[in-house]
Amino acid sequence: MKRKSRNVCSKQFTGTTVKDLNEKFEGMNFFRKYGASISEHAIYEILKNKPHPNIVKVYRITDSYVDIELVSPIISEKDYDKNTLMSEALLTKNYLQSLGIMYIDWKPDNIGIGTDGKYKLFDFNLSGIITSNCKKWALHPAIYSWSYRQANANELKDPKEIDDFSFEINFIRENYVPLNV
């Protein structure tokens, strides 16, 4: 499913809006995000050194912003392959968990298509990092996310269980009834 990117220029996100950016990274358009949280910044550091074909490439990390691969979000696509998407998302989840990264915000809205035609996960602002024994948060995710609140309402506290639950309710369970939290 190789597609040409419809993005004609780099983009930047400043916390509330996305604007065009007249800049390239090594001749390529990219996405610049200002104001990454401490957790998100740390995750991008890990991913820059340990890339994955289904996660956006991390080009540059500064104290003020991160520059990542520019993708076309699939929410604007009507004909994406849901089975391939789910299969690649599951491989990506397992890879992130092997690095100690719990994504938490699993949903098609956070996946785009790269210029190489691959599905790519982006937007790590609600993610966390676990300790080496995998039972506690080293860097806690944002607790205001819908998926995190649903996991807590279902009495899940273990970081991996929270991440697995988030993946399941957003990709696998078709009849999940949200709890009012």
C-alpha positions as CSV (number, residue, x, y, z in Angstrom):
1,M,0.0,0.0,0.0
2,K,2.6,2.6,-1.1
3,R,1.2,6.1,-1.3
4,K,2.7,9.4,-2.0
5,S,2.4,11.9,0.8
6,R,-0.2,14.6,0.2
7,N,1.6,16.9,2.5
8,V,3.4,19.5,0.5
9,C,5.4,21.1,3.3
10,S,6.6,20.4,6.8
11,K,4.1,21.1,9.7
12,Q,4.5,22.3,13.3
13,F,2.3,21.9,16.3
14,T,2.4,24.5,19.0
15,G,0.0,23.1,21.5
16,T,-3.3,24.2,19.9
17,T,-2.8,24.5,16.1
18,V,-0.9,22.9,13.3
19,K,0.7,25.3,10.9
20,D,2.9,25.0,7.8
21,L,6.6,25.2,8.3
22,N,9.0,26.3,5.5
23,E,11.8,24.0,6.5
24,K,13.1,20.5,5.6
25,F,15.1,17.9,7.4
26,E,17.7,16.4,5.1
27,G,15.5,17.3,2.1
28,M,12.3,15.8,3.6
29,N,9.2,17.3,5.1
30,F,8.7,16.6,8.8
31,F,6.4,17.3,11.7
32,R,7.7,19.5,14.6
33,K,6.0,19.3,17.9
34,Y,6.6,21.9,20.6
35,G,6.1,21.3,24.3
36,A,6.6,17.6,24.5
37,S,6.1,16.3,28.1
38,I,9.0,14.8,30.1
39,S,7.6,11.3,29.4
40,E,7.1,12.0,25.7
41,H,10.6,13.5,25.4
42,A,12.2,10.5,27.0
43,I,10.2,8.1,24.7
44,Y,11.4,10.0,21.6
45,E,15.0,9.6,22.9
46,I,14.5,5.8,23.2
47,L,12.8,5.6,19.8
48,K,15.5,7.7,18.1
49,N,18.0,5.0,19.1
50,K,15.7,2.0,18.6
51,P,13.5,2.7,15.6
52,H,10.7,0.5,14.4
53,P,9.2,0.4,10.9
54,N,5.7,1.0,12.3
55,I,6.6,4.0,14.5
56,V,7.4,7.5,13.1
57,K,11.1,8.2,12.7
58,V,12.5,10.6,15.2
59,Y,14.8,13.1,13.4
60,R,15.8,15.7,15.9
61,I,15.2,16.3,19.6
62,T,15.8,19.6,21.3
63,D,14.8,21.2,24.7
64,S,11.9,23.0,22.9
65,Y,10.7,20.6,20.2
66,V,10.9,17.2,18.5
67,D,11.0,16.7,14.8
68,I,9.5,13.4,13.5
69,E,8.5,11.8,10.3
70,L,5.4,13.4,8.7
71,V,2.6,10.9,8.0
72,S,-0.9,11.2,6.6
73,P,-3.3,10.3,9.4
74,I,-5.5,7.3,8.5
75,I,-8.6,9.0,9.9
76,S,-8.7,10.9,6.7
77,E,-8.5,7.7,4.6
78,K,-11.6,5.7,3.8
79,D,-10.0,2.6,2.4
80,Y,-7.3,1.5,4.8
81,D,-6.8,-2.2,5.5
82,K,-8.1,-2.7,9.0
83,N,-6.7,-6.3,9.3
84,T,-3.2,-5.2,8.4
85,L,-3.5,-2.1,10.6
86,M,-4.4,-4.2,13.6
87,S,-1.7,-6.8,12.9
88,E,1.0,-4.1,12.6
89,A,-0.4,-2.2,15.7
90,L,-0.1,-5.4,17.7
91,L,3.5,-5.9,16.6
92,T,4.2,-2.3,17.5
93,K,2.6,-2.7,20.9
94,N,4.8,-5.7,21.7
95,Y,7.9,-3.9,20.5
96,L,7.1,-0.8,22.6
97,Q,6.5,-2.9,25.7
98,S,9.8,-4.7,25.2
99,L,11.4,-1.2,25.4
100,G,9.4,-0.4,28.6
101,I,7.1,2.0,26.8
102,M,3.4,1.7,27.5
103,Y,1.5,3.6,24.8
104,I,-1.9,3.7,26.5
105,D,-3.6,5.8,23.8
106,W,-4.2,3.0,21.2
107,K,-6.6,4.0,18.5
108,P,-6.6,4.4,14.7
109,D,-6.6,8.2,15.1
110,N,-2.9,8.0,16.3
111,I,-1.7,6.0,13.3
112,G,-0.7,7.4,9.9
113,I,0.7,6.3,6.6
114,G,4.3,7.1,5.9
115,T,5.7,7.9,2.5
116,D,6.9,4.3,2.4
117,G,3.3,3.1,2.6
118,K,3.6,1.6,6.1
119,Y,1.3,2.3,9.0
120,K,3.1,4.4,11.6
121,L,2.2,5.1,15.2
122,F,2.7,8.7,16.4
123,D,1.7,11.0,19.3
124,F,3.3,9.7,22.5
125,N,1.9,12.4,24.7
126,L,-0.3,10.0,26.8
127,S,2.4,7.3,27.1
128,G,4.5,6.3,30.0
129,I,7.7,4.4,30.8
130,I,8.0,1.5,33.3
131,T,10.7,0.5,35.6
132,S,13.0,-2.4,34.7
133,N,11.0,-4.8,36.9
134,C,7.9,-3.8,34.8
135,K,5.6,-3.3,37.8
136,K,5.8,0.5,38.4
137,W,5.9,3.6,36.4
138,A,9.3,5.3,36.0
139,L,7.6,8.1,34.1
140,H,3.8,8.1,34.6
141,P,1.5,8.6,31.6
142,A,-1.2,11.2,31.5
143,I,-4.0,10.0,33.8
144,Y,-6.6,12.0,32.0
145,S,-6.7,9.9,28.9
146,W,-10.0,8.1,28.2
147,S,-8.3,4.7,28.0
148,Y,-6.3,5.1,31.2
149,R,-9.5,6.1,33.1
150,Q,-11.3,3.1,31.6
151,A,-8.5,0.8,32.8
152,N,-8.6,2.3,36.3
153,A,-12.3,2.0,36.4
154,N,-11.8,-1.7,35.7
155,E,-9.4,-1.8,38.6
156,L,-6.3,-2.3,36.6
157,K,-3.1,-0.9,38.1
158,D,-0.3,-2.8,36.5
159,P,1.2,-0.7,33.6
160,K,1.3,-3.6,31.1
161,E,-2.3,-4.6,32.0
162,I,-3.4,-1.0,31.4
163,D,-1.6,-0.8,28.1
164,D,-3.0,-4.2,27.0
165,F,-6.5,-3.2,28.1
166,S,-6.3,0.1,26.2
167,F,-5.2,-1.8,23.0
168,E,-8.0,-4.3,23.5
169,I,-10.9,-1.8,24.0
170,N,-9.8,0.3,21.1
171,F,-8.9,-2.4,18.5
172,I,-10.4,-5.7,19.5
173,R,-13.6,-5.3,21.5
174,E,-16.4,-4.2,19.2
175,N,-19.0,-3.9,22.0
176,Y,-17.1,-2.3,24.8
177,V,-19.4,-0.3,27.0
178,P,-17.4,2.6,28.5
179,L,-17.7,3.2,32.2
180,N,-18.6,6.7,33.3
181,V,-15.4,8.0,34.8
